[in-house]
Amino acid sequence: MIDLAIDLSPVRSQFPALQETDEQGHPHIFFDGPGGTQVPQSVIEAMAGYFVKANANKGGYFITSHRNDKVIDDARAAMADFLNAPSPQEIVFGANMTTLTYSLSRSIARRLKPGDEIIVTRLDHDANVSPWLALEEQDITVKMADFDVEDCRLDLSHLASLLTDQTKLVAVGYASNAVGTINPIPRIAAMAHNVGAWLWVDAVHYAPHGPIDVQRLGCDFLVCSAYKFFGPHVGVLWGKFDLLEQLSAYQVRPANPKVPYRFETGTLNQEGLAGVTAAVDYLAGVGRAYGATFDGNSAFDGRRQELKQAMQAIATYERRLFTEMIAGLQSLPGITLYGITDPAEFDERCPTIAFTRDGFTPTQIAAYLGERGIFVWDGNYYAINVTERLGVEASGGMVRVGLAHYNTQEEVDRFLTALKEMT
Ligand SMILES: Cc1ncc(COP(=O)(O)O)c(C=O)c1O
């Protein structure tokens, strides 16, 4: 029996930033998570602890270097659990998702020939578009699948019409960072594989909101960023081992040529990796504390199971909050909401809500809220094709409210009251 009344707000005590107030004494309300989430104390301590105990480069014959090597191995194991990767050796770390995508797109392009095709989508963050568009330089054809402007769902029949025997890769987001749509990845994987193409998934936006299982999804590559799921600024790539082995990397000659090391250019952000493990362990702790009623499993069988149940608990809790927020926004005059608004379809969206309001620009709304300690984003958040397709780019894009599991009903209410009072 799933606990729909689940309350995750006690986790807040673990996040120092959530205790902060502004100079006027307003408690900060962090609805800016899609731009980067706050971190628990354990992540801060792990990163600070790295500098005290393990601050060395890898491969040395002394204690701090041994500890550093363990930090890297532990982070790979943590991310393998987070993504349900068959092996930690399929995890590659980098600066961020954008850098990893540019780097791997170049490696993949080395295998392509003029006339080969790649499909991207109009619903994606530009980090999953521009790196592929750049391959037009070498006469790769890049096509763009559209979305339905009514509810911001990906147009799967348009995507199907673009697939040909020449399609070598489909790049798609797991969830939209602008309007919150969750794409049906297993279905898209089957469509891509049907023509022999690889599926590249940008899970940056989805990662803090639900369980990721690369084996269930059936994708070939998946990228995410730890700063979006309560960790530090580290990019993470998962790829099927045999595919990674087929790709050559841009690396300096003395570097380790094996997978995954060959894709990790230069020295990693090792203090960040200590934080990645701590972020994953934090989430596993959420699973132990709140996830027992999910998956019919209260006797946890290791960190993977804890993570899966944590993310199910988080998705359930967030759903209640975003249902309230959407209903509250719909009751205000002059608001246009973008994306899925029918509660019967809320399984297909995450708690990231975009809207515009008659008489105010998105920047005016974000600044008004910001002055009251309520942090939201405005503009296009690099999902430039989305704002253009929705016809709002020229007028300043949309206001984006991004809920996370550390937000509360009270914060949602304060936000709605502030909007109500805005004149
Ligand atoms: C959906 C999505 N993809 C990719 C990115 C880029 O991630 P990174 O900052 O790790 O390069 C973002 C950042 O906001 C995002 O929201």
The ligand as an SDF file (V2000), in Angstrom:
LIG
                    3D

 16 16  0  0  0  0  0  0  0  0999 V2000
   17.4980   18.9720  -19.0250 C   0  0  0  0  0  0  0  0  0  0  0  0
   18.8830   19.5090  -18.9200 C   0  0  0  0  0  0  0  0  0  0  0  0
   19.8380   18.9930  -19.6890 N   0  0  0  0  0  0  0  0  0  0  0  0
   21.1000   19.4230  -19.6410 C   0  0  0  0  0  0  0  0  0  0  0  0
   21.4640   20.4400  -18.8120 C   0  0  0  0  0  0  0  0  0  0  0  0
   22.8870   20.8770  -18.7870 C   0  0  0  0  0  0  0  0  0  0  0  0
   23.5110   20.2920  -17.6990 O   0  0  0  0  0  0  0  0  0  0  0  0
   24.9540   20.7310  -17.2340 P   0  0  0  0  0  0  0  0  0  0  0  0
   24.8130   22.0340  -16.5280 O   0  0  0  0  0  0  0  0  0  0  0  0
   25.3860   19.6170  -16.3280 O   0  0  0  0  0  0  0  0  0  0  0  0
   25.8090   20.8340  -18.4320 O   0  0  0  0  0  0  0  0  0  0  0  0
   20.5170   21.0430  -17.9860 C   0  0  0  0  0  0  0  0  0  0  0  0
   20.8830   22.1590  -17.1030 C   0  0  0  0  0  0  0  0  0  0  0  0
   20.0690   22.9010  -16.6420 O   0  0  0  0  0  0  0  0  0  0  0  0
   19.1850   20.5440  -18.0370 C   0  0  0  0  0  0  0  0  0  0  0  0
   18.2240   21.0630  -17.2640 O   0  0  0  0  0  0  0  0  0  0  0  0
  1  2  1  0
  2  3  1  0
  2 15  2  0
  3  4  2  0
  4  5  1  0
  5  6  1  0
  5 12  2  0
  6  7  1  0
  7  8  1  0
  8  9  2  0
  8 10  1  0
  8 11  1  0
 12 13  1  0
 12 15  1  0
 13 14  2  0
 15 16  1  0
M  END
$$$$
